[in-house]
Amino acid sequence: MLVSGAGTNLQALLDACADPAYGAEVVAVGADRDGIEGLARAERAGIPTFVHRVSDFATREEWDAAMAQACADHDPDLVVSAGFMKLAGPAFLGRFGGRYLNTHPALLPAFPGMHGAADALAYGVKVAGATLFVVDPGVDTGPIVAQAAVPVEDDDTVETLHERIKVAERTMLVATVGRLAREGFAVEGRRVRIGS
């Protein structure tokens, strides 16, 4: 798993993994910065961690290759971005293409980018939500694995809507990662098929 902040999605997955029937385990947690709660959560759970800051590398490409190698060292079946705020580059996607998942606080393909919940609210939608997708070279453009709808209330602010989206996102992420681990999946063009 890759994190950049508090690691609430990470914690939800760690809690789920405590049940052997869940079928998955977190083998390592990587980050792009030190001193974050996401790393502390992993360390408390006895999960190996690694940190590669972009500023420690001469180029973004070198950083991308180092992140790819650090993840590969732990031999994951899936890499899950749990609030990781950096875009993967060609080296990373070359190694983990089709196996790198990310969440987004909107119902893609609507409202991609950094402000999904705010953009949805500003547009006046009646239903917002969260999307789990397979990362590709674009920004929030990969094949969709799962989505969760969240009603927009008349008195919502960006903060209240985003908080409800995050709750739905965690539930969706935990349920879907467990299914992917237990049942397997295949990416066929724009479609992700879970199970055989």
C-alpha positions in Angstrom: 0.0 0.0 0.0 1.1 3.5 -0.7 0.2 6.4 1.6 0.8 10.2 1.9 -1.1 11.1 5.0 -3.2 9.8 7.9 -3.8 6.3 6.5 -7.5 5.9 7.3 -8.0 3.6 4.3 -4.9 1.7 5.3 -6.3 1.2 8.8 -9.5 -0.1 7.4 -7.6 -2.6 5.3 -5.4 -3.6 8.2 -8.5 -4.2 10.3 -10.1 -6.3 7.6 -6.9 -8.3 7.1 -6.9 -9.3 10.8 -9.6 -11.8 9.8 -8.0 -14.8 8.0 -11.3 -15.2 6.0 -10.7 -11.8 4.4 -8.1 -13.4 2.1 -5.6 -10.6 1.8 -2.7 -9.2 3.8 -0.8 -5.9 3.7 2.9 -6.9 3.0 4.4 -3.4 3.1 3.5 0.3 3.2 5.4 2.9 1.2 5.2 6.7 1.4 6.5 9.8 -0.3 7.2 11.6 2.9 8.3 10.9 6.5 6.5 11.4 9.8 3.0 10.7 8.6 0.3 8.8 10.6 0.0 6.2 7.7 3.5 5.0 8.4 2.9 5.0 12.1 -0.2 2.8 11.6 1.9 0.3 9.6 4.7 0.3 12.1 2.3 -0.3 15.0 0.9 -3.3 13.0 4.4 -4.7 12.4 4.2 -4.0 8.6 7.5 -3.2 6.9 7.6 0.4 5.6 9.7 2.4 3.1 9.9 6.1 2.2 11.1 7.7 -1.0 10.8 11.4 -1.2 10.7 13.0 -4.6 13.2 15.6 -3.5 15.8 13.0 -2.7 16.1 12.0 -6.4 17.6 14.0 -9.3 14.6 13.4 -11.5 11.0 12.3 -11.2 11.9 9.3 -13.3 14.5 8.1 -10.8 12.0 8.5 -8.0 9.4 6.5 -10.0 11.9 3.7 -10.6 12.9 3.6 -7.0 9.3 3.4 -5.8 8.7 0.6 -8.3 11.7 -1.3 -7.1 10.8 -0.8 -3.4 7.3 -2.1 -4.1 8.6 -5.0 -6.1 10.9 -6.0 -3.3 7.8 -7.0 -1.3 6.3 -9.0 -4.2 2.7 -7.8 -3.9 -0.2 -9.2 -6.0 -1.8 -5.7 -5.9 -0.5 -2.3 -5.1 -3.2 -0.1 -3.5 -2.9 3.7 -3.3 -4.5 4.7 0.0 -4.4 8.4 -0.3 -1.0 8.4 -2.1 -0.8 11.9 -3.6 1.8 11.2 -6.4 1.2 10.1 -9.9 2.8 6.9 -11.0 5.2 7.1 -14.0 6.2 4.7 -16.8 8.6 2.6 -14.6 6.0 2.0 -11.9 3.2 1.3 -14.4 5.5 -0.9 -16.4 5.9 -3.1 -13.3 2.4 -2.9 -11.8 0.2 -2.0 -14.7 -3.2 -3.7 -14.3 -2.4 -4.3 -10.6 -2.2 -0.8 -9.2 -5.5 0.5 -7.7 -6.5 3.9 -6.6 -9.6 5.6 -5.2 -11.1 8.9 -6.2 -13.8 10.9 -4.4 -16.2 11.2 -7.4 -18.1 8.9 -9.7 -15.6 8.7 -12.6 -15.4 9.6 -15.4 -17.1 12.7 -14.0 -15.0 15.1 -12.0 -11.4 13.7 -12.3 -8.5 15.6 -10.7 -7.7 16.9 -7.2 -11.1 18.3 -6.3 -13.7 15.6 -7.2 -16.1 16.3 -4.3 -15.9 20.1 -4.6 -16.3 19.9 -8.4 -19.4 17.6 -8.1 -20.9 19.9 -5.5 -20.3 23.0 -7.5 -21.9 21.4 -10.6 -25.0 20.7 -8.6 -25.1 16.9 -8.9 -27.7 15.1 -6.7 -25.5 11.9 -6.4 -21.7 11.9 -5.8 -19.6 9.1 -4.7 -16.3 7.2 -4.8 -14.6 5.1 -7.5 -11.9 2.4 -7.2 -10.0 2.1 -10.5 -7.0 0.5 -12.1 -4.3 3.2 -12.6 -3.2 4.0 -16.1 -1.0 6.8 -17.5 -3.9 9.3 -17.4 -5.3 11.2 -14.5 -8.2 9.2 -13.0 -8.8 7.6 -16.4 -8.2 3.8 -15.7 -10.7 1.0 -15.9 -13.3 1.1 -13.1 -13.3 -1.7 -10.5 -16.1 -0.5 -8.2 -18.2 2.6 -7.4 -20.2 3.7 -4.4 -22.9 6.3 -4.6 -23.4 9.0 -2.0 -26.5 11.3 -2.1 -25.8 15.0 -2.0 -27.8 16.8 0.6 -29.2 20.3 0.1 -27.1 21.7 3.0 -23.9 19.9 2.1 -20.6 21.8 2.2 -17.5 20.4 0.4 -16.3 19.1 3.8 -19.5 17.3 4.8 -19.9 15.7 1.4 -16.2 14.7 1.2 -16.5 13.1 4.7 -19.5 11.0 3.7 -17.7 10.1 0.4 -14.6 9.0 2.4 -16.8 6.7 4.6 -18.3 5.1 1.5 -14.9 4.9 -0.2 -13.4 2.9 2.8 -16.3 0.4 2.8 -16.0 0.0 -1.0 -12.2 -0.4 -0.9 -12.2 -3.0 1.9 -15.0 -5.1 0.3 -13.5 -4.9 -3.2 -9.9 -5.6 -2.3 -11.0 -8.6 -0.4 -13.0 -9.9 -3.4 -10.0 -9.3 -5.7 -7.7 -11.2 -3.4 -10.1 -14.1 -2.9 -11.6 -14.4 -6.4 -9.0 -12.9 -8.7 -9.7 -10.5 -11.5 -8.9 -9.6 -15.1 -8.7 -6.3 -16.9 -10.2 -6.6 -20.3 -10.0 -3.2 -22.1 -12.1 -0.8 -20.0 -13.8 -3.6 -18.0 -12.6 -5.2 -14.8 -14.0 -8.7 -14.2 -13.8 -10.1 -10.7 -13.7 -13.9 -10.4 -13.6 -16.6 -13.0 
